[in-house]
């Protein structure tokens, strides 16, 4: 396994075990966990930028358009992180895994809507199957799986905004968390003033884990960023299913969340969609690679 694949594998594995970490700090209300995650992430990232002697470059890259786009990215990140923490600590890890299973197809759909990208026939089929799975689960349980959809669409929109933005991953994440830093800090101050703050009141162990959310958040993102530069999109597309698979297994086997035959049918529809989606992506990528290689061979010097 090359270094890029190892980095990406490590990132997806870490993300897969996030439910365990957030269960450890579940005594803290989800919104406070979210605020701490932004605050400590920004502190860790800005220190990292200073240590790497990139602060001048980071500061020079910021303008009004960048601020607006990365504030929107920060809002999407807040929706995603907040929904995820709530899902884990309210016993919906399996439902959160569903969100990340359907996220790749949501991202493709957003590309069609906002970037006017065209889907190939064998991409429409899995998108339709995934939609059928969500509709089925809604019909069976009488409510929309809003946790799954909120996670899928917030992360999809986050990716779309980042695709249209120019900063590298370290600078981008630093700016996103920095723009939410002050609102997050004001929220925690208000919670403390109201006598419901958790930091420093739930034991030193919880306090340390809250402070470490910054490192826990940043490390897999930086590993993924470095890995993504070294491997092709097809490999990333396959490896990304490690995260929701691990989350699903944790929810079903470790946390003993309910998962009956009715839920299984909906998940099977989505898993079939993923198999078709990934297979089509691999075949298309290989055909494009072969086509490029053929053109290089016949192209005169």
Residue pairs with C-beta under 8 A, 6 or more apart in sequence:
1 9
2 230
2 231
3 227
3 230
4 226
4 227
4 228
4 229
4 230
4 231
4 235
5 227
5 230
5 231
5 235
5 239
6 227
7 223
7 224
7 226
7 227
7 230
8 223
8 224
8 227
8 228
8 231
8 235
8 236
8 239
9 227
9 239
9 242
10 220
10 223
10 227
11 220
11 221
11 223
11 224
11 227
12 220
12 224
12 239
12 240
12 242
12 243
13 242
13 243
13 246
14 216
14 219
14 220
14 223
15 220
15 243
16 242
16 243
16 244
16 245
16 246
16 247
16 250
17 246
17 250
18 84
18 88
18 216
18 247
19 88
19 93
19 96
19 247
19 250
19 251
19 255
20 250
20 254
21 209
21 216
22 33
22 84
22 85
22 88
22 89
23 88
23 89
23 255
24 209
25 33
25 206
25 209
25 210
26 88
26 89
27 198
27 202
27 206
28 36
28 198
28 202
28 206
28 210
29 196
29 198
30 82
30 85
30 86
30 89
31 82
31 187
32 187
32 188
32 191
32 197
32 198
32 199
33 85
33 89
33 210
33 213
34 78
34 81
34 82
34 85
34 184
35 184
35 185
35 187
35 188
36 184
36 188
36 199
36 210
36 211
36 213
37 81
37 85
37 213
37 214
37 217
38 78
38 81
38 177
38 180
38 181
38 184
39 181
39 184
39 185
39 188
39 214
40 210
40 211
40 212
40 213
40 214
40 215
40 217
41 173
41 177
41 213
41 214
41 217
41 218
42 174
42 177
42 178
42 180
42 181
42 214
43 214
44 214
44 215
44 218
45 170
45 173
45 174
45 177
45 214
45 218
46 55
46 174
46 178
48 170
48 174
48 218
49 55
49 58
49 170
49 171
49 174
52 170
54 170
54 171
57 171
58 171
58 174
58 175
61 166
61 167
61 171
62 175
66 165
66 166
66 167
66 175
67 175
67 179
69 161
69 164
69 165
70 161
70 165
70 167
70 172
70 175
70 176
70 179
71 176
71 179
72 161
73 158
73 161
73 162
73 165
73 172
73 176
74 175
74 176
74 177
74 179
74 180
75 180
76 154
76 155
76 157
76 158
76 161
77 154
77 158
77 176
77 177
77 180
78 180
79 150
79 154
80 150
80 151
80 154
80 155
80 158
83 96
83 147
83 150
83 151
83 154
84 96
84 151
86 92
86 147
87 93
87 95
87 96
87 147
87 151
88 96
91 255
91 257
92 147
92 251
92 257
93 247
93 248
93 250
93 251
93 255
93 257
94 247
94 248
94 251
94 252
94 257
94 259
94 263
95 145
95 147
95 148
96 147
96 148
96 151
96 247
96 251
97 244
97 245
97 247
97 248
97 251
98 145
98 148
98 244
98 248
98 267
98 270
99 147
99 148
99 149
99 150
99 151
99 152
99 155
99 244
100 151
100 152
100 155
100 243
100 244
100 247
101 241
101 244
101 248
101 267
101 270
101 271
101 274
102 130
102 133
102 134
102 148
102 152
102 270
102 273
103 151
103 152
103 155
103 156
104 237
104 240
104 274
104 277
105 126
105 127
105 130
105 273
105 277
106 152
106 153
106 156
107 156
107 159
107 160
108 117
108 119
108 123
108 127
109 127
109 156
110 156
110 157
110 159
110 160
111 117
111 160
112 118
112 119
114 160
115 160
115 163
119 127
120 280
120 284
122 276
122 280
123 277
123 280
125 273
125 276
126 272
126 273
126 274
126 276
126 277
126 280
127 273
127 277
128 273
129 269
129 270
129 272
129 273
129 276
130 269
130 270
130 273
130 274
132 269
133 266
133 267
133 268
133 269
133 270
133 273
134 144
134 145
134 148
134 149
134 266
134 270
136 265
136 266
136 269
137 145
137 263
137 266
138 144
138 145
140 262
140 263
140 265
140 266
141 262
162 172
165 172
167 175
168 225
169 221
169 222
169 225
170 222
170 225
173 218
173 221
188 197
188 199
191 197
191 198
192 199
198 206
198 210
199 207
199 210
200 207
228 236
232 285
233 285
234 281
234 282
234 285
234 286
237 278
237 281
237 282
238 278
238 282
241 274
241 278
251 257
251 259
252 259
